[in-house]
Amino acid sequence: MNKIVQFLKEARSELQKVNWPTKKQTINYTLTVIGISLVLSFFLGGLDFIFEYLLKTFILK
């Protein structure tokens, strides 16, 4: 039981050392991730559309 208490104390101590992002930074990082995800999904969707078209046009006649 003593080891568990010691672990929790050390974990709390380490969490106080963490440099937590501000609310503005968190919003910016979240919007950046969403934006990159959308751009990447459109890019991959476009590639899928192009390859499907090429496959149907030239290979699966």
Backbone atoms as SQL, in Angstrom:
CREATE TABLE atoms (id INTEGER PRIMARY KEY, chain TEXT, resi INTEGER, resn TEXT, atom TEXT, x REAL, y REAL, z REAL);
INSERT INTO atoms VALUES
  (1, 'A', 1, 'MET', 'N', 0.825, -1.197, 0.000),
  (2, 'A', 1, 'MET', 'CA', 0.000, 0.000, 0.000),
  (3, 'A', 1, 'MET', 'C', 0.868, 1.260, 0.000),
  (4, 'A', 2, 'ASN', 'N', 1.993, 1.167, 0.650),
  (5, 'A', 2, 'ASN', 'CA', 2.895, 2.311, 0.747),
  (6, 'A', 2, 'ASN', 'C', 3.447, 2.690, -0.626),
  (7, 'A', 3, 'LYS', 'N', 3.695, 1.677, -1.476),
  (8, 'A', 3, 'LYS', 'CA', 4.223, 1.947, -2.812),
  (9, 'A', 3, 'LYS', 'C', 3.192, 2.673, -3.677),
  (10, 'A', 4, 'ILE', 'N', 1.930, 2.321, -3.510),
  (11, 'A', 4, 'ILE', 'CA', 0.871, 2.970, -4.287),
  (12, 'A', 4, 'ILE', 'C', 0.768, 4.442, -3.911),
  (13, 'A', 5, 'VAL', 'N', 0.789, 4.724, -2.624),
  (14, 'A', 5, 'VAL', 'CA', 0.715, 6.109, -2.159),
  (15, 'A', 5, 'VAL', 'C', 1.917, 6.899, -2.671),
  (16, 'A', 6, 'GLN', 'N', 3.088, 6.309, -2.600),
  (17, 'A', 6, 'GLN', 'CA', 4.304, 6.970, -3.082),
  (18, 'A', 6, 'GLN', 'C', 4.205, 7.244, -4.587),
  (19, 'A', 7, 'PHE', 'N', 3.695, 6.272, -5.344),
  (20, 'A', 7, 'PHE', 'CA', 3.532, 6.445, -6.784),
  (21, 'A', 7, 'PHE', 'C', 2.589, 7.600, -7.082),
  (22, 'A', 8, 'LEU', 'N', 1.460, 7.682, -6.397),
  (23, 'A', 8, 'LEU', 'CA', 0.491, 8.743, -6.626),
  (24, 'A', 8, 'LEU', 'C', 1.070, 10.111, -6.287),
  (25, 'A', 9, 'LYS', 'N', 1.851, 10.189, -5.231),
  (26, 'A', 9, 'LYS', 'CA', 2.494, 11.455, -4.875),
  (27, 'A', 9, 'LYS', 'C', 3.479, 11.891, -5.955),
  (28, 'A', 10, 'GLU', 'N', 4.267, 10.944, -6.452),
  (29, 'A', 10, 'GLU', 'CA', 5.235, 11.268, -7.494),
  (30, 'A', 10, 'GLU', 'C', 4.533, 11.643, -8.799),
  (31, 'A', 11, 'ALA', 'N', 3.451, 10.951, -9.116),
  (32, 'A', 11, 'ALA', 'CA', 2.707, 11.269, -10.338),
  (33, 'A', 11, 'ALA', 'C', 2.137, 12.678, -10.255),
  (34, 'A', 12, 'ARG', 'N', 1.598, 13.035, -9.098),
  (35, 'A', 12, 'ARG', 'CA', 1.059, 14.385, -8.923),
  (36, 'A', 12, 'ARG', 'C', 2.162, 15.427, -9.041),
  (37, 'A', 13, 'SER', 'N', 3.305, 15.122, -8.463),
  (38, 'A', 13, 'SER', 'CA', 4.437, 16.042, -8.546),
  (39, 'A', 13, 'SER', 'C', 4.874, 16.246, -9.998),
  (40, 'A', 14, 'GLU', 'N', 4.927, 15.181, -10.759),
  (41, 'A', 14, 'GLU', 'CA', 5.326, 15.281, -12.169),
  (42, 'A', 14, 'GLU', 'C', 4.288, 16.051, -12.985),
  (43, 'A', 15, 'LEU', 'N', 3.007, 15.851, -12.702),
  (44, 'A', 15, 'LEU', 'CA', 1.963, 16.554, -13.443),
  (45, 'A', 15, 'LEU', 'C', 2.002, 18.059, -13.182),
  (46, 'A', 16, 'GLN', 'N', 2.478, 18.467, -12.029),
  (47, 'A', 16, 'GLN', 'CA', 2.590, 19.891, -11.740),
  (48, 'A', 16, 'GLN', 'C', 3.726, 20.529, -12.532),
  (49, 'A', 17, 'LYS', 'N', 4.669, 19.724, -13.010),
  (50, 'A', 17, 'LYS', 'CA', 5.792, 20.236, -13.796),
  (51, 'A', 17, 'LYS', 'C', 5.442, 20.397, -15.281),
  (52, 'A', 18, 'VAL', 'N', 4.323, 19.816, -15.691),
  (53, 'A', 18, 'VAL', 'CA', 3.943, 19.839, -17.102),
  (54, 'A', 18, 'VAL', 'C', 3.569, 21.256, -17.513),
  (55, 'A', 19, 'ASN', 'N', 4.036, 21.651, -18.687),
  (56, 'A', 19, 'ASN', 'CA', 3.704, 22.950, -19.244),
  (57, 'A', 19, 'ASN', 'C', 2.429, 22.787, -20.068),
  (58, 'A', 20, 'TRP', 'N', 1.274, 23.012, -19.442),
  (59, 'A', 20, 'TRP', 'CA', -0.005, 22.814, -20.097),
  (60, 'A', 20, 'TRP', 'C', -0.274, 23.943, -21.087),
  (61, 'A', 21, 'PRO', 'N', -0.851, 23.617, -22.260),
  (62, 'A', 21, 'PRO', 'CA', -1.150, 24.672, -23.232),
  (63, 'A', 21, 'PRO', 'C', -2.306, 25.548, -22.756),
  (64, 'A', 22, 'THR', 'N', -2.307, 26.778, -23.245),
  (65, 'A', 22, 'THR', 'CA', -3.394, 27.686, -22.909),
  (66, 'A', 22, 'THR', 'C', -4.634, 27.290, -23.712),
  (67, 'A', 23, 'LYS', 'N', -5.758, 27.900, -23.375),
  (68, 'A', 23, 'LYS', 'CA', -6.998, 27.607, -24.089),
  (69, 'A', 23, 'LYS', 'C', -6.867, 27.984, -25.564),
  (70, 'A', 24, 'LYS', 'N', -6.241, 29.122, -25.830),
  (71, 'A', 24, 'LYS', 'CA', -6.062, 29.587, -27.207),
  (72, 'A', 24, 'LYS', 'C', -5.175, 28.620, -27.992),
  (73, 'A', 25, 'GLN', 'N', -4.098, 28.148, -27.379),
  (74, 'A', 25, 'GLN', 'CA', -3.218, 27.188, -28.037),
  (75, 'A', 25, 'GLN', 'C', -3.951, 25.880, -28.324),
  (76, 'A', 26, 'THR', 'N', -4.739, 25.426, -27.375),
  (77, 'A', 26, 'THR', 'CA', -5.494, 24.186, -27.557),
  (78, 'A', 26, 'THR', 'C', -6.470, 24.309, -28.716),
  (79, 'A', 27, 'ILE', 'N', -7.150, 25.441, -28.801),
  (80, 'A', 27, 'ILE', 'CA', -8.092, 25.660, -29.906),
  (81, 'A', 27, 'ILE', 'C', -7.331, 25.702, -31.234),
  (82, 'A', 28, 'ASN', 'N', -6.204, 26.407, -31.273),
  (83, 'A', 28, 'ASN', 'CA', -5.409, 26.487, -32.506),
  (84, 'A', 28, 'ASN', 'C', -4.902, 25.118, -32.940),
  (85, 'A', 29, 'TYR', 'N', -4.393, 24.339, -31.990),
  (86, 'A', 29, 'TYR', 'CA', -3.894, 23.007, -32.322),
  (87, 'A', 29, 'TYR', 'C', -5.024, 22.109, -32.819),
  (88, 'A', 30, 'THR', 'N', -6.182, 22.206, -32.189),
  (89, 'A', 30, 'THR', 'CA', -7.327, 21.399, -32.596),
  (90, 'A', 30, 'THR', 'C', -7.781, 21.770, -34.000),
  (91, 'A', 31, 'LEU', 'N', -7.882, 23.062, -34.278),
  (92, 'A', 31, 'LEU', 'CA', -8.283, 23.500, -35.619),
  (93, 'A', 31, 'LEU', 'C', -7.249, 23.102, -36.669),
  (94, 'A', 32, 'THR', 'N', -5.983, 23.131, -36.306),
  (95, 'A', 32, 'THR', 'CA', -4.931, 22.709, -37.225),
  (96, 'A', 32, 'THR', 'C', -5.070, 21.230, -37.568),
  (97, 'A', 33, 'VAL', 'N', -5.306, 20.406, -36.567),
  (98, 'A', 33, 'VAL', 'CA', -5.466, 18.969, -36.795),
  (99, 'A', 33, 'VAL', 'C', -6.697, 18.700, -37.650),
  (100, 'A', 34, 'ILE', 'N', -7.808, 19.380, -37.361),
  (101, 'A', 34, 'ILE', 'CA', -9.031, 19.194, -38.153),
  (102, 'A', 34, 'ILE', 'C', -8.795, 19.641, -39.592),
  (103, 'A', 35, 'GLY', 'N', -8.132, 20.779, -39.776),
  (104, 'A', 35, 'GLY', 'CA', -7.854, 21.282, -41.123),
  (105, 'A', 35, 'GLY', 'C', -6.976, 20.332, -41.924),
  (106, 'A', 36, 'ILE', 'N', -5.904, 19.863, -41.320),
  (107, 'A', 36, 'ILE', 'CA', -5.012, 18.933, -42.012),
  (108, 'A', 36, 'ILE', 'C', -5.749, 17.637, -42.327),
  (109, 'A', 37, 'SER', 'N', -6.576, 17.170, -41.411),
  (110, 'A', 37, 'SER', 'CA', -7.349, 15.945, -41.648),
  (111, 'A', 37, 'SER', 'C', -8.305, 16.110, -42.820),
  (112, 'A', 38, 'LEU', 'N', -8.962, 17.264, -42.908),
  (113, 'A', 38, 'LEU', 'CA', -9.879, 17.505, -44.021),
  (114, 'A', 38, 'LEU', 'C', -9.137, 17.576, -45.354),
  (115, 'A', 39, 'VAL', 'N', -8.017, 18.302, -45.380),
  (116, 'A', 39, 'VAL', 'CA', -7.239, 18.413, -46.611),
  (117, 'A', 39, 'VAL', 'C', -6.750, 17.035, -47.053),
  (118, 'A', 40, 'LEU', 'N', -6.245, 16.263, -46.117),
  (119, 'A', 40, 'LEU', 'CA', -5.746, 14.927, -46.439),
  (120, 'A', 40, 'LEU', 'C', -6.868, 14.007, -46.903),
  (121, 'A', 41, 'SER', 'N', -8.036, 14.110, -46.289),
  (122, 'A', 41, 'SER', 'CA', -9.149, 13.255, -46.700),
  (123, 'A', 41, 'SER', 'C', -9.622, 13.621, -48.108),
  (124, 'A', 42, 'PHE', 'N', -9.670, 14.912, -48.445),
  (125, 'A', 42, 'PHE', 'CA', -10.033, 15.309, -49.805),
  (126, 'A', 42, 'PHE', 'C', -8.986, 14.847, -50.812),
  (127, 'A', 43, 'PHE', 'N', -7.724, 14.960, -50.440),
  (128, 'A', 43, 'PHE', 'CA', -6.648, 14.506, -51.321),
  (129, 'A', 43, 'PHE', 'C', -6.754, 13.006, -51.588),
  (130, 'A', 44, 'LEU', 'N', -6.895, 12.223, -50.528),
  (131, 'A', 44, 'LEU', 'CA', -7.000, 10.774, -50.695),
  (132, 'A', 44, 'LEU', 'C', -8.288, 10.385, -51.411),
  (133, 'A', 45, 'GLY', 'N', -9.376, 11.094, -51.143),
  (134, 'A', 45, 'GLY', 'CA', -10.620, 10.846, -51.860),
  (135, 'A', 45, 'GLY', 'C', -10.473, 11.144, -53.341),
  (136, 'A', 46, 'GLY', 'N', -9.755, 12.216, -53.668),
  (137, 'A', 46, 'GLY', 'CA', -9.495, 12.551, -55.061),
  (138, 'A', 46, 'GLY', 'C', -8.653, 11.491, -55.752),
  (139, 'A', 47, 'LEU', 'N', -7.623, 11.015, -55.069),
  (140, 'A', 47, 'LEU', 'CA', -6.817, 9.943, -55.642),
  (141, 'A', 47, 'LEU', 'C', -7.658, 8.689, -55.865),
  (142, 'A', 48, 'ASP', 'N', -8.498, 8.366, -54.913),
  (143, 'A', 48, 'ASP', 'CA', -9.373, 7.205, -55.044),
  (144, 'A', 48, 'ASP', 'C', -10.294, 7.358, -56.247),
  (145, 'A', 49, 'PHE', 'N', -10.853, 8.546, -56.420),
  (146, 'A', 49, 'PHE', 'CA', -11.738, 8.802, -57.554),
  (147, 'A', 49, 'PHE', 'C', -10.987, 8.652, -58.881),
  (148, 'A', 50, 'ILE', 'N', -9.778, 9.220, -58.936),
  (149, 'A', 50, 'ILE', 'CA', -8.975, 9.149, -60.161),
  (150, 'A', 50, 'ILE', 'C', -8.600, 7.704, -60.475),
  (151, 'A', 51, 'PHE', 'N', -8.116, 6.966, -59.488),
  (152, 'A', 51, 'PHE', 'CA', -7.721, 5.583, -59.736),
  (153, 'A', 51, 'PHE', 'C', -8.917, 4.707, -60.103),
  (154, 'A', 52, 'GLU', 'N', -10.064, 4.965, -59.487),
  (155, 'A', 52, 'GLU', 'CA', -11.269, 4.212, -59.839),
  (156, 'A', 52, 'GLU', 'C', -11.660, 4.499, -61.289),
  (157, 'A', 53, 'TYR', 'N', -11.593, 5.755, -61.683),
  (158, 'A', 53, 'TYR', 'CA', -11.916, 6.135, -63.059),
  (159, 'A', 53, 'TYR', 'C', -10.953, 5.463, -64.044),
  (160, 'A', 54, 'LEU', 'N', -9.667, 5.528, -63.734),
  (161, 'A', 54, 'LEU', 'CA', -8.672, 4.903, -64.617),
  (162, 'A', 54, 'LEU', 'C', -8.866, 3.393, -64.692),
  (163, 'A', 55, 'LEU', 'N', -9.162, 2.782, -63.579),
  (164, 'A', 55, 'LEU', 'CA', -9.371, 1.343, -63.537),
  (165, 'A', 55, 'LEU', 'C', -10.579, 0.954, -64.386),
  (166, 'A', 56, 'LYS', 'N', -11.680, 1.675, -64.246),
  (167, 'A', 56, 'LYS', 'CA', -12.891, 1.367, -65.019),
  (168, 'A', 56, 'LYS', 'C', -12.700, 1.672, -66.495),
  (169, 'A', 57, 'THR', 'N', -11.959, 2.713, -66.806),
  (170, 'A', 57, 'THR', 'CA', -11.803, 3.149, -68.192),
  (171, 'A', 57, 'THR', 'C', -10.834, 2.246, -68.970),
  (172, 'A', 58, 'PHE', 'N', -9.695, 1.923, -68.386),
  (173, 'A', 58, 'PHE', 'CA', -8.653, 1.246, -69.149),
  (174, 'A', 58, 'PHE', 'C', -8.501, -0.244, -68.836),
  (175, 'A', 59, 'ILE', 'N', -8.908, -0.694, -67.697),
  (176, 'A', 59, 'ILE', 'CA', -8.640, -2.089, -67.323),
  (177, 'A', 59, 'ILE', 'C', -9.913, -2.936, -67.338),
  (178, 'A', 60, 'LEU', 'N', -10.996, -2.422, -66.856),
  (179, 'A', 60, 'LEU', 'CA', -12.215, -3.206, -66.715),
  (180, 'A', 60, 'LEU', 'C', -13.216, -2.941, -67.822),
  (181, 'A', 61, 'LYS', 'N', -12.779, -2.855, -69.038),
  (182, 'A', 61, 'LYS', 'CA', -13.681, -2.576, -70.156),
  (183, 'A', 61, 'LYS', 'C', -14.605, -3.726, -70.430);
